[in-house]
Amino acid sequence: MGRGRVELKRIENKINRQVTFSKRRNGLLKKAYELSVLCDAEVALIIFSSRGKLYEFGSSGMSKTLERYQRCCFTPQDNSLERETQNWYQEVTKLKAKYEALQRTQRHLLGEDLGPLNVKELQNLEKQLEGALALARQRKTQIMIEQMEDLRKKERELGDLNKQLKIKLEAEGQNLKTIQGLWSSGAAAETINFPLHPSHPHPMDCDHEPVLQIGYHHFVQAEGSSVPKSMAGETNFIHGWVI
């Protein structure tokens, strides 16, 4: 009959816990020793009991194994940090050199600091300027063409709007003429149908009413009379006002 599986949990009985610790500790130390001998491995084992007692095993010496452990675990981190710092420094150096080159190229494009350049570099600079000028002119032409197309489009829209307004204005003018014609015909019809007074068959045939004469009577000189015109006027004035 085989042994049953032991449940891994803290042993509550103090004596049993101490006995189990001693047995398993010795077995663990034995296994470490066997591993170092059979497989030619460098093994180090450190055990602290519940009371703080130290138990250790080192196939090559505990100090030597710990030093090797520190070199493997901590030195690579320092080396990686140093390598990372070195990489950043190189990257900053490259960026700085690139920035200085860009500044120098910008000064050359502006026509500054051309003294150190040789003939070939000046020719390359000239080609760059010509290419940049051609691109700038091409872009300017494209923008002008686009603006002209926009203006033509607006012109067509304004032309269509003008035609619509003209048609609308002509229609309103025709309506106004129609209204004026109707108004004129109506006014003429009212004039024709206006009734005359029964006592006046013709508007010009009217009897004159008596007129009050104030002042002097109008003197009419008879034909063939020898009285001067001035005398007649004076006589008329006298007869009119003197009693």
PAMARMI-394903 format. One record per residue (C-alpha): residue number from 1; residue in one letter; x, y, z negated. Coordinates in nm, 4 decimals. Layout:
% residues N
{resi = NUM resn = A X = X Y = Y Z = Z}
...
This chain:
% residues 243
{resi = 1 resn = M X = 0.0000 Y = 0.0000 Z = 0.0000}
{resi = 2 resn = G X = 0.1460 Y = 0.3319 Z = 0.1086}
{resi = 3 resn = R X = 0.1795 Y = 0.6441 Z = -0.0973}
{resi = 4 resn = G X = -0.0873 Y = 0.9053 Z = -0.0627}
{resi = 5 resn = R X = -0.0196 Y = 1.2585 Z = 0.0557}
{resi = 6 resn = V X = 0.0747 Y = 1.4894 Z = -0.2281}
{resi = 7 resn = E X = -0.1204 Y = 1.8132 Z = -0.2379}
{resi = 8 resn = L X = 0.1136 Y = 2.1116 Z = -0.2208}
{resi = 9 resn = K X = 0.0229 Y = 2.3329 Z = -0.5097}
{resi = 10 resn = R X = 0.1835 Y = 2.4544 Z = -0.8311}
{resi = 11 resn = I X = 0.2218 Y = 2.1834 Z = -1.0915}
{resi = 12 resn = E X = 0.0505 Y = 2.3025 Z = -1.4039}
{resi = 13 resn = N X = 0.2262 Y = 2.0597 Z = -1.6447}
{resi = 14 resn = K X = 0.5577 Y = 2.2130 Z = -1.7400}
{resi = 15 resn = I X = 0.7391 Y = 1.8832 Z = -1.7978}
{resi = 16 resn = N X = 0.6188 Y = 1.7321 Z = -1.4753}
{resi = 17 resn = R X = 0.7122 Y = 2.0546 Z = -1.2928}
{resi = 18 resn = Q X = 1.0686 Y = 2.0395 Z = -1.4315}
{resi = 19 resn = V X = 1.1097 Y = 1.6732 Z = -1.3410}
{resi = 20 resn = T X = 0.9825 Y = 1.7314 Z = -0.9871}
{resi = 21 resn = F X = 1.2162 Y = 2.0306 Z = -0.9436}
{resi = 22 resn = S X = 1.5194 Y = 1.8238 Z = -1.0484}
{resi = 23 resn = K X = 1.4360 Y = 1.5372 Z = -0.8181}
{resi = 24 resn = R X = 1.3621 Y = 1.7483 Z = -0.5120}
{resi = 25 resn = R X = 1.6584 Y = 1.9777 Z = -0.5756}
{resi = 26 resn = N X = 1.8951 Y = 1.6864 Z = -0.5754}
{resi = 27 resn = G X = 1.7338 Y = 1.5469 Z = -0.2647}
{resi = 28 resn = L X = 1.7599 Y = 1.8841 Z = -0.0870}
{resi = 29 resn = L X = 2.1278 Y = 1.9181 Z = -0.1786}
{resi = 30 resn = K X = 2.1891 Y = 1.5645 Z = -0.0562}
{resi = 31 resn = K X = 2.0149 Y = 1.6372 Z = 0.2741}
{resi = 32 resn = A X = 2.2243 Y = 1.9539 Z = 0.3212}
{resi = 33 resn = Y X = 2.5412 Y = 1.7609 Z = 0.2647}
{resi = 34 resn = E X = 2.4362 Y = 1.4844 Z = 0.5024}
{resi = 35 resn = L X = 2.3461 Y = 1.7445 Z = 0.7700}
{resi = 36 resn = S X = 2.6875 Y = 1.9077 Z = 0.7429}
{resi = 37 resn = V X = 2.8710 Y = 1.5756 Z = 0.7656}
{resi = 38 resn = L X = 2.6649 Y = 1.4021 Z = 1.0309}
{resi = 39 resn = C X = 2.6182 Y = 1.7011 Z = 1.2632}
{resi = 40 resn = D X = 2.9372 Y = 1.8940 Z = 1.1848}
{resi = 41 resn = A X = 2.7299 Y = 2.1976 Z = 1.0872}
{resi = 42 resn = E X = 2.8168 Y = 2.4737 Z = 0.8503}
{resi = 43 resn = V X = 2.5488 Y = 2.4594 Z = 0.5846}
{resi = 44 resn = A X = 2.4909 Y = 2.6871 Z = 0.2875}
{resi = 45 resn = L X = 2.2124 Y = 2.6317 Z = 0.0369}
{resi = 46 resn = I X = 2.1094 Y = 2.8625 Z = -0.2494}
{resi = 47 resn = I X = 1.8448 Y = 2.7640 Z = -0.5052}
{resi = 48 resn = F X = 1.7165 Y = 2.9610 Z = -0.8056}
{resi = 49 resn = S X = 1.5079 Y = 2.7776 Z = -1.0621}
{resi = 50 resn = S X = 1.2053 Y = 2.9266 Z = -1.2348}
{resi = 51 resn = R X = 1.4326 Y = 3.0122 Z = -1.5250}
{resi = 52 resn = G X = 1.6764 Y = 3.1939 Z = -1.2963}
{resi = 53 resn = K X = 1.9476 Y = 2.9289 Z = -1.2871}
{resi = 54 resn = L X = 2.1529 Y = 2.9175 Z = -0.9659}
{resi = 55 resn = Y X = 2.2242 Y = 2.6025 Z = -0.7662}
{resi = 56 resn = E X = 2.4211 Y = 2.6320 Z = -0.4430}
{resi = 57 resn = F X = 2.5955 Y = 2.4241 Z = -0.1780}
{resi = 58 resn = G X = 2.8345 Y = 2.5384 Z = 0.0948}
{resi = 59 resn = S X = 2.9956 Y = 2.2995 Z = 0.3360}
{resi = 60 resn = S X = 3.2661 Y = 2.5573 Z = 0.4240}
{resi = 61 resn = G X = 3.2461 Y = 2.7671 Z = 0.1137}
{resi = 62 resn = M X = 2.9599 Y = 2.9950 Z = 0.0192}
{resi = 63 resn = S X = 3.1581 Y = 3.3223 Z = 0.0577}
{resi = 64 resn = K X = 3.2830 Y = 3.2296 Z = 0.4039}
{resi = 65 resn = T X = 2.9393 Y = 3.1281 Z = 0.5175}
{resi = 66 resn = L X = 2.7832 Y = 3.4494 Z = 0.3802}
{resi = 67 resn = E X = 3.0433 Y = 3.6645 Z = 0.5564}
{resi = 68 resn = R X = 2.9732 Y = 3.4866 Z = 0.8787}
{resi = 69 resn = Y X = 2.6031 Y = 3.5366 Z = 0.8186}
{resi = 70 resn = Q X = 2.6498 Y = 3.9090 Z = 0.7649}
{resi = 71 resn = R X = 2.8569 Y = 3.9415 Z = 1.0809}
{resi = 72 resn = C X = 2.5896 Y = 3.7667 Z = 1.2824}
{resi = 73 resn = C X = 2.2909 Y = 3.9503 Z = 1.1338}
{resi = 74 resn = F X = 2.4076 Y = 4.3057 Z = 1.0601}
{resi = 75 resn = T X = 2.6964 Y = 4.3769 Z = 1.2992}
{resi = 76 resn = P X = 2.4909 Y = 4.3267 Z = 1.6171}
{resi = 77 resn = Q X = 2.2433 Y = 4.5866 Z = 1.4952}
{resi = 78 resn = D X = 2.5228 Y = 4.8351 Z = 1.4417}
{resi = 79 resn = N X = 2.6647 Y = 4.7497 Z = 1.7808}
{resi = 80 resn = S X = 2.3248 Y = 4.7857 Z = 1.9454}
{resi = 81 resn = L X = 2.2755 Y = 5.1238 Z = 1.7791}
{resi = 82 resn = E X = 2.6171 Y = 5.2342 Z = 1.8937}
{resi = 83 resn = R X = 2.5494 Y = 5.1088 Z = 2.2454}
{resi = 84 resn = E X = 2.2149 Y = 5.2894 Z = 2.2511}
{resi = 85 resn = T X = 2.3827 Y = 5.6100 Z = 2.1358}
{resi = 86 resn = Q X = 2.6466 Y = 5.5686 Z = 2.4040}
{resi = 87 resn = N X = 2.3799 Y = 5.5133 Z = 2.6678}
{resi = 88 resn = W X = 2.1956 Y = 5.8270 Z = 2.5602}
{resi = 89 resn = Y X = 2.5161 Y = 6.0258 Z = 2.5707}
{resi = 90 resn = Q X = 2.5892 Y = 5.9043 Z = 2.9223}
{resi = 91 resn = E X = 2.2335 Y = 5.9852 Z = 3.0299}
{resi = 92 resn = V X = 2.2619 Y = 6.3371 Z = 2.8878}
{resi = 93 resn = T X = 2.5945 Y = 6.3831 Z = 3.0663}
{resi = 94 resn = K X = 2.4415 Y = 6.2738 Z = 3.3966}
{resi = 95 resn = L X = 2.1418 Y = 6.5024 Z = 3.3534}
{resi = 96 resn = K X = 2.3668 Y = 6.7940 Z = 3.2659}
{resi = 97 resn = A X = 2.5814 Y = 6.7359 Z = 3.5759}
{resi = 98 resn = K X = 2.2692 Y = 6.7089 Z = 3.7909}
{resi = 99 resn = Y X = 2.1293 Y = 7.0307 Z = 3.6439}
{resi = 100 resn = E X = 2.4541 Y = 7.2157 Z = 3.7166}
{resi = 101 resn = A X = 2.4545 Y = 7.0813 Z = 4.0724}
{resi = 102 resn = L X = 2.0964 Y = 7.1999 Z = 4.1240}
{resi = 103 resn = Q X = 2.1827 Y = 7.5438 Z = 3.9904}
{resi = 104 resn = R X = 2.4822 Y = 7.5622 Z = 4.2217}
{resi = 105 resn = T X = 2.2696 Y = 7.4570 Z = 4.5199}
{resi = 106 resn = Q X = 2.0092 Y = 7.7184 Z = 4.4314}
{resi = 107 resn = R X = 2.2765 Y = 7.9893 Z = 4.4226}
{resi = 108 resn = H X = 2.4035 Y = 7.8725 Z = 4.7608}
{resi = 109 resn = L X = 2.0526 Y = 7.8872 Z = 4.9071}
{resi = 110 resn = L X = 2.0212 Y = 8.2432 Z = 4.7778}
{resi = 111 resn = G X = 2.3502 Y = 8.3342 Z = 4.9455}
{resi = 112 resn = E X = 2.5470 Y = 8.3544 Z = 4.6227}
{resi = 113 resn = D X = 2.8788 Y = 8.1933 Z = 4.5271}
{resi = 114 resn = L X = 2.9632 Y = 8.0878 Z = 4.8846}
{resi = 115 resn = G X = 3.3377 Y = 8.1382 Z = 4.8455}
{resi = 116 resn = P X = 3.4330 Y = 7.7819 Z = 4.7416}
{resi = 117 resn = L X = 3.2382 Y = 7.6250 Z = 5.0333}
{resi = 118 resn = N X = 3.4230 Y = 7.5011 Z = 5.3405}
{resi = 119 resn = V X = 3.3015 Y = 7.5089 Z = 5.7008}
{resi = 120 resn = K X = 3.1232 Y = 7.1730 Z = 5.6833}
{resi = 121 resn = E X = 2.9399 Y = 7.2650 Z = 5.3649}
{resi = 122 resn = L X = 2.8388 Y = 7.5975 Z = 5.5144}
{resi = 123 resn = Q X = 2.7047 Y = 7.4193 Z = 5.8230}
{resi = 124 resn = N X = 2.5029 Y = 7.1835 Z = 5.6049}
{resi = 125 resn = L X = 2.3709 Y = 7.4815 Z = 5.4114}
{resi = 126 resn = E X = 2.2763 Y = 7.6520 Z = 5.7367}
{resi = 127 resn = K X = 2.0877 Y = 7.3423 Z = 5.8525}
{resi = 128 resn = Q X = 1.9023 Y = 7.3274 Z = 5.5218}
{resi = 129 resn = L X = 1.8037 Y = 7.6916 Z = 5.5494}
{resi = 130 resn = E X = 1.6886 Y = 7.6469 Z = 5.9098}
{resi = 131 resn = G X = 1.4841 Y = 7.3422 Z = 5.8148}
{resi = 132 resn = A X = 1.3287 Y = 7.5239 Z = 5.5189}
{resi = 133 resn = L X = 1.2527 Y = 7.8264 Z = 5.7402}
{resi = 134 resn = A X = 1.0888 Y = 7.6051 Z = 6.0029}
{resi = 135 resn = L X = 0.8740 Y = 7.4352 Z = 5.7402}
{resi = 136 resn = A X = 0.7763 Y = 7.7710 Z = 5.5913}
{resi = 137 resn = R X = 0.6764 Y = 7.9055 Z = 5.9351}
{resi = 138 resn = Q X = 0.4824 Y = 7.5894 Z = 6.0118}
{resi = 139 resn = R X = 0.2954 Y = 7.6152 Z = 5.6852}
{resi = 140 resn = K X = 0.2261 Y = 7.9847 Z = 5.7422}
{resi = 141 resn = T X = 0.0907 Y = 7.9124 Z = 6.0914}
{resi = 142 resn = Q X = -0.1307 Y = 7.6371 Z = 5.9549}
{resi = 143 resn = I X = -0.2708 Y = 7.8674 Z = 5.6862}
{resi = 144 resn = M X = -0.3379 Y = 8.1414 Z = 5.9431}
{resi = 145 resn = I X = -0.5163 Y = 7.8955 Z = 6.1720}
{resi = 146 resn = E X = -0.7316 Y = 7.7760 Z = 5.8829}
{resi = 147 resn = Q X = -0.8158 Y = 8.1356 Z = 5.7918}
{resi = 148 resn = M X = -0.9061 Y = 8.2125 Z = 6.1553}
{resi = 149 resn = E X = -1.1327 Y = 7.9086 Z = 6.1647}
{resi = 150 resn = D X = -1.3026 Y = 8.0262 Z = 5.8472}
{resi = 151 resn = L X = -1.3483 Y = 8.3746 Z = 5.9937}
{resi = 152 resn = R X = -1.4958 Y = 8.2300 Z = 6.3161}
{resi = 153 resn = K X = -1.7309 Y = 8.0182 Z = 6.1116}
{resi = 154 resn = K X = -1.8418 Y = 8.3240 Z = 5.9129}
{resi = 155 resn = E X = -1.8796 Y = 8.5190 Z = 6.2381}
{resi = 156 resn = R X = -2.1072 Y = 8.2503 Z = 6.3816}
{resi = 157 resn = E X = -2.3111 Y = 8.2434 Z = 6.0641}
{resi = 158 resn = L X = -2.3449 Y = 8.6227 Z = 6.0668}
{resi = 159 resn = G X = -2.4383 Y = 8.6111 Z = 6.4372}
{resi = 160 resn = D X = -2.7127 Y = 8.3586 Z = 6.3687}
{resi = 161 resn = L X = -2.8350 Y = 8.5670 Z = 6.0763}
{resi = 162 resn = N X = -2.8342 Y = 8.8783 Z = 6.2980}
{resi = 163 resn = K X = -3.0399 Y = 8.6984 Z = 6.5627}
{resi = 164 resn = Q X = -3.2902 Y = 8.5884 Z = 6.3028}
{resi = 165 resn = L X = -3.3179 Y = 8.9409 Z = 6.1659}
{resi = 166 resn = K X = -3.3573 Y = 9.0811 Z = 6.5193}
{resi = 167 resn = I X = -3.6366 Y = 8.8361 Z = 6.5997}
{resi = 168 resn = K X = -3.8057 Y = 8.9195 Z = 6.2709}
{resi = 169 resn = L X = -3.7712 Y = 9.2937 Z = 6.3373}
{resi = 170 resn = E X = -3.9145 Y = 9.2613 Z = 6.6878}
{resi = 171 resn = A X = -4.2091 Y = 9.0650 Z = 6.5514}
{resi = 172 resn = E X = -4.2741 Y = 9.3302 Z = 6.2869}
{resi = 173 resn = G X = -4.2453 Y = 9.6056 Z = 6.5540}
{resi = 174 resn = Q X = -4.4975 Y = 9.4242 Z = 6.7740}
{resi = 175 resn = N X = -4.7337 Y = 9.3955 Z = 6.4790}
{resi = 176 resn = L X = -4.6908 Y = 9.7683 Z = 6.4099}
{resi = 177 resn = K X = -4.7682 Y = 9.8547 Z = 6.7723}
{resi = 178 resn = T X = -5.0785 Y = 9.6383 Z = 6.7583}
{resi = 179 resn = I X = -5.1940 Y = 9.8114 Z = 6.4407}
{resi = 180 resn = Q X = -5.1303 Y = 10.1553 Z = 6.5971}
{resi = 181 resn = G X = -5.3269 Y = 10.0575 Z = 6.9095}
{resi = 182 resn = L X = -5.6192 Y = 9.9392 Z = 6.7005}
{resi = 183 resn = W X = -5.6042 Y = 10.2589 Z = 6.4961}
{resi = 184 resn = S X = -5.6008 Y = 10.4792 Z = 6.8111}
{resi = 185 resn = S X = -5.8914 Y = 10.2929 Z = 6.9710}
{resi = 186 resn = G X = -6.0916 Y = 10.3185 Z = 6.6491}
{resi = 187 resn = A X = -6.0270 Y = 10.6933 Z = 6.6198}
{resi = 188 resn = A X = -6.1338 Y = 10.7486 Z = 6.9856}
{resi = 189 resn = A X = -6.4514 Y = 10.5524 Z = 6.9289}
{resi = 190 resn = E X = -6.5387 Y = 10.7609 Z = 6.6243}
{resi = 191 resn = T X = -6.4836 Y = 11.0858 Z = 6.8248}
{resi = 192 resn = I X = -6.7102 Y = 10.9710 Z = 7.1053}
{resi = 193 resn = N X = -6.9861 Y = 10.8620 Z = 6.8690}
{resi = 194 resn = F X = -6.9785 Y = 11.1823 Z = 6.6593}
{resi = 195 resn = P X = -7.3413 Y = 11.3381 Z = 6.6846}
{resi = 196 resn = L X = -7.4010 Y = 11.7045 Z = 6.7861}
{resi = 197 resn = H X = -7.6509 Y = 11.9416 Z = 6.6200}
{resi = 198 resn = P X = -7.9932 Y = 11.9455 Z = 6.7943}
{resi = 199 resn = S X = -7.9956 Y = 12.3215 Z = 6.8307}
{resi = 200 resn = H X = -7.6607 Y = 12.3206 Z = 7.0114}
{resi = 201 resn = P X = -7.6725 Y = 12.0918 Z = 7.3151}
{resi = 202 resn = H X = -7.3224 Y = 12.1985 Z = 7.4007}
{resi = 203 resn = P X = -7.0599 Y = 12.2749 Z = 7.1389}
{resi = 204 resn = M X = -6.9558 Y = 12.5954 Z = 7.3165}
{resi = 205 resn = D X = -7.3103 Y = 12.7303 Z = 7.3618}
{resi = 206 resn = C X = -7.3604 Y = 12.9022 Z = 7.0285}
{resi = 207 resn = D X = -7.5537 Y = 13.2210 Z = 6.9519}
{resi = 208 resn = H X = -7.3543 Y = 13.4959 Z = 6.8033}
{resi = 209 resn = E X = -7.4774 Y = 13.6247 Z = 6.4685}
{resi = 210 resn = P X = -7.4921 Y = 14.0038 Z = 6.3945}
{resi = 211 resn = V X = -7.1586 Y = 14.1472 Z = 6.2976}
{resi = 212 resn = L X = -7.1199 Y = 14.4186 Z = 6.0371}
{resi = 213 resn = Q X = -6.9260 Y = 14.7112 Z = 6.1874}
{resi = 214 resn = I X = -6.7246 Y = 14.9119 Z = 5.9340}
{resi = 215 resn = G X = -6.5380 Y = 15.2240 Z = 6.0355}
{resi = 216 resn = Y X = -6.5975 Y = 15.3699 Z = 6.3791}
{resi = 217 resn = H X = -6.7931 Y = 15.2553 Z = 6.6798}
{resi = 218 resn = H X = -6.5928 Y = 15.1267 Z = 6.9636}
{resi = 219 resn = F X = -6.5894 Y = 15.3848 Z = 7.2333}
{resi = 220 resn = V X = -6.6008 Y = 15.2669 Z = 7.5881}
{resi = 221 resn = Q X = -6.5089 Y = 15.5298 Z = 7.8434}
{resi = 222 resn = A X = -6.7452 Y = 15.5500 Z = 8.1335}
{resi = 223 resn = E X = -6.6137 Y = 15.5102 Z = 8.4787}
{resi = 224 resn = G X = -6.5390 Y = 15.8401 Z = 8.6423}
{resi = 225 resn = S X = -6.5321 Y = 16.0327 Z = 8.3178}
{resi = 226 resn = S X = -6.2842 Y = 16.3195 Z = 8.2917}
{resi = 227 resn = V X = -6.2411 Y = 16.2951 Z = 7.9172}
{resi = 228 resn = P X = -5.8834 Y = 16.1980 Z = 7.8240}
{resi = 229 resn = K X = -5.8253 Y = 15.8701 Z = 7.6554}
{resi = 230 resn = S X = -5.6824 Y = 16.0375 Z = 7.3477}
{resi = 231 resn = M X = -5.9823 Y = 16.2602 Z = 7.3095}
{resi = 232 resn = A X = -6.2142 Y = 15.9727 Z = 7.3434}
{resi = 233 resn = G X = -6.0354 Y = 15.7967 Z = 7.0640}
{resi = 234 resn = E X = -6.0470 Y = 16.0979 Z = 6.8392}
{resi = 235 resn = T X = -6.4170 Y = 16.1600 Z = 6.9165}
{resi = 236 resn = N X = -6.4919 Y = 15.7996 Z = 6.8397}
{resi = 237 resn = F X = -6.3092 Y = 15.8251 Z = 6.5075}
{resi = 238 resn = I X = -6.5009 Y = 16.1446 Z = 6.4143}
{resi = 239 resn = H X = -6.8426 Y = 16.0059 Z = 6.5073}
{resi = 240 resn = G X = -6.7709 Y = 15.6975 Z = 6.3142}
{resi = 241 resn = W X = -6.6880 Y = 15.8597 Z = 5.9829}
{resi = 242 resn = V X = -6.8276 Y = 16.2168 Z = 5.9792}
{resi = 243 resn = I X = -7.2013 Y = 16.2590 Z = 5.9100}
